[in-house]
Amino acid sequence: MTSSVDKSLELEQVRQRVFLALFIALAIAVHAIEFLLPSPLPWFRVGLANILTVTALFLYGAQAAWTVTLTRILVGALLLGTLFSPGFFLSLSGGLLATVLMTGLYGCLPTRIGPVGVSLVGALGHASGQLLMAWLLIIRHPSVWLMLPYFLLFSFISGLLNGLAASYLLEFLLKHPAFAQLKTARAGRLRIKSHTRNPL
């Protein structure tokens, strides 16, 4: 009986590693494709790869989110031939600030914030980080900050849409046997939270 349980847990862990590898590969592919598409604003990207970062954060934790982000940026730059170019540093600065904010917020409020909230914070952080790096590397003029309201508006819209997509993806993945224990643990946390709010 114990052996059967151990094998089941081992299989679940293997499946989770496969999914994480798939998240990383998809994030790299989406990052590369999005880089080649026209953008509504200079240096601005919708950030579809962030859907996978948010999903990894909620399924695996902060370390997985950092792995997806950094691997996506570094491998994507190698594939596109943009390593150490201004575009690479723009992407890196945006990705770092977004991931810091997302993992920090999720770490502080794990049961009070969902994928949409995390994605919104990440999108706003990504846009701010990119604009700051653009000011440092490309345009050392105060007028560059006039673009900030437009960046934040587009980031809010893209963060909302990406967060909704991540929420639906999480809902779908939690039905998979690879995340059976996580689904049970999450349901338990929700029950505890409900009892705390309504003790009677």
C-alpha positions in Angstrom: 0.0 0.0 0.0 2.8 2.4 1.0 4.7 1.5 -2.2 1.7 2.3 -4.3 1.3 5.7 -2.6 5.0 6.4 -3.1 4.8 5.5 -6.8 1.7 7.7 -7.2 3.5 10.7 -5.6 6.6 10.0 -7.7 4.5 10.0 -10.9 2.8 13.2 -9.9 6.2 14.9 -9.3 7.4 13.7 -12.7 4.3 15.1 -14.4 4.8 18.4 -12.6 8.4 18.6 -13.9 7.2 17.9 -17.4 4.6 20.7 -17.2 7.2 23.2 -15.9 9.5 22.3 -18.8 6.6 22.8 -21.1 5.8 26.2 -19.6 9.4 27.3 -20.1 9.5 26.1 -23.7 6.2 27.8 -24.5 7.3 31.0 -22.8 10.4 31.1 -24.9 8.4 30.5 -28.1 5.8 33.2 -27.3 8.6 35.7 -26.3 10.3 35.1 -29.6 7.2 35.4 -31.7 6.0 38.5 -29.9 9.4 40.2 -30.4 8.9 39.9 -34.2 5.4 41.4 -34.2 4.7 45.1 -34.4 3.9 46.8 -31.0 1.5 49.6 -30.3 4.2 51.7 -28.5 8.0 51.7 -28.7 9.5 49.0 -26.6 6.1 47.9 -25.5 5.0 44.2 -25.7 1.7 42.7 -24.7 3.6 40.1 -22.6 1.7 37.0 -23.4 4.6 34.9 -22.0 3.7 36.3 -18.6 0.6 34.1 -18.6 3.0 31.2 -18.2 5.0 32.9 -15.5 1.8 33.7 -13.5 0.6 30.1 -13.9 4.0 28.7 -12.8 3.9 31.0 -9.7 0.5 29.7 -8.6 1.3 26.1 -9.3 4.9 25.8 -8.2 5.9 29.0 -6.3 8.3 31.9 -6.7 11.3 29.8 -7.7 9.5 28.4 -10.8 8.3 31.9 -11.7 11.9 33.2 -11.7 13.0 30.2 -13.7 10.4 30.8 -16.4 11.2 34.5 -16.6 15.0 34.3 -16.7 15.1 31.4 -19.0 12.6 33.0 -21.4 14.6 36.2 -21.5 18.1 34.7 -21.8 17.3 31.8 -24.2 14.9 34.1 -26.2 17.8 36.6 -26.6 20.1 33.9 -27.8 17.6 32.6 -30.4 16.9 36.2 -31.7 20.5 37.3 -31.6 19.7 40.2 -29.3 21.9 39.2 -26.3 23.4 42.3 -24.6 21.6 44.6 -27.0 19.4 47.5 -25.8 16.3 45.4 -26.5 17.8 42.6 -24.3 18.3 45.0 -21.3 14.8 46.5 -21.8 13.3 43.0 -21.6 15.5 42.0 -18.7 14.7 45.1 -16.6 11.0 44.8 -17.3 11.0 41.0 -16.5 13.0 41.5 -13.3 10.8 44.2 -11.9 7.6 42.4 -12.9 8.8 39.1 -11.3 9.9 40.9 -8.1 6.5 42.5 -7.7 4.5 39.4 -8.6 6.4 37.0 -6.3 6.6 39.5 -3.5 2.8 40.2 -3.7 2.0 36.6 -3.9 4.3 35.7 -1.0 2.6 38.3 1.2 -1.0 37.6 0.2 -1.1 34.0 -1.0 -4.8 33.5 -0.2 -6.0 37.0 -0.9 -4.8 37.7 -4.4 -5.6 35.8 -7.6 -3.9 35.5 -11.0 -5.6 38.7 -12.3 -4.2 40.8 -9.5 -0.7 39.3 -9.8 -0.7 39.8 -13.6 -1.8 43.4 -13.3 1.0 44.2 -10.9 3.5 42.4 -13.0 2.4 44.2 -16.2 2.6 47.6 -14.6 6.0 46.7 -13.2 7.2 45.4 -16.5 6.2 48.7 -18.3 7.8 50.8 -15.6 11.1 48.8 -15.7 11.3 49.0 -19.5 10.7 52.7 -19.5 13.3 53.3 -16.8 15.9 51.3 -18.7 15.0 53.1 -22.0 15.7 56.4 -20.1 19.0 55.1 -18.9 20.2 53.6 -22.1 18.5 55.2 -25.1 16.8 58.5 -24.4 18.3 60.5 -21.5 15.6 63.2 -21.6 12.8 63.9 -19.2 10.2 63.9 -22.0 10.5 60.1 -22.2 8.4 60.0 -19.0 5.5 61.6 -20.9 5.0 58.1 -22.3 4.4 56.6 -18.9 0.6 57.1 -18.7 0.2 55.4 -22.1 2.5 52.6 -21.0 0.5 52.1 -17.8 -2.8 52.1 -19.7 -1.8 49.5 -22.2 -0.1 47.5 -19.4 -3.3 47.6 -17.4 -5.3 46.2 -20.3 -2.7 43.6 -21.2 -2.2 42.6 -17.6 -6.0 42.1 -17.1 -6.3 40.0 -20.2 -3.2 37.9 -19.4 -4.4 37.4 -15.8 -7.8 36.2 -17.0 -6.0 33.8 -19.4 -3.8 32.6 -16.6 -6.8 32.1 -14.4 -8.6 29.9 -17.0 -5.3 28.0 -17.6 -4.9 27.3 -13.9 -8.5 26.2 -13.6 -7.9 23.7 -16.4 -4.6 22.4 -15.1 -5.9 21.8 -11.6 -8.1 19.1 -13.1 -5.0 17.2 -14.3 -3.7 14.4 -12.1 -0.3 16.1 -11.9 -1.8 18.8 -9.6 -4.2 16.6 -7.6 -2.5 17.3 -4.3 -2.3 21.0 -5.0 -6.0 21.2 -5.7 -6.8 19.4 -2.5 -4.5 21.7 -0.5 -6.0 24.8 -2.1 -9.5 23.6 -1.3 -8.5 23.0 2.3 -7.1 26.6 2.5 -10.4 28.0 1.1 -12.4 26.0 3.7 -10.2 27.2 6.5 -10.5 30.8 5.3 -14.3 30.4 5.0 -14.6 29.0 8.6 -12.4 31.9 9.9 -14.7 34.5 8.3 -17.9 32.6 9.4 -17.2 30.8 12.6 -20.9 30.0 13.1 
